[in-house]
Amino acid sequence: MNYQTLQFSVDQGVATIRMNRPEVRNAFNETMIAELTQAFHAADADSGVRAVVLAGEGPAFCAGADLN
């Protein structure tokens, strides 16, 4: 699946979900929340995934809610 606000990959049983809105320090918006839900469901549905890493692109992991 293609995501607007995330990068999702699986390598050797490890799913990496990377929040990709560094310009706003990966602040959550409605799109990111929906995509995170979809990505975690996708990782759960993949029987080859043994671990999930959640990371943030850029200098900050996550600034919290996007108030804009």
Secondary structure as UniProt FT lines:
FT   STRAND          6..11
FT   TURN            12..13
FT   STRAND          14..19
FT   HELIX           22..24
FT   TURN            25..26
FT   HELIX           30..45
FT   TURN            47..48
FT   STRAND          51..56
//
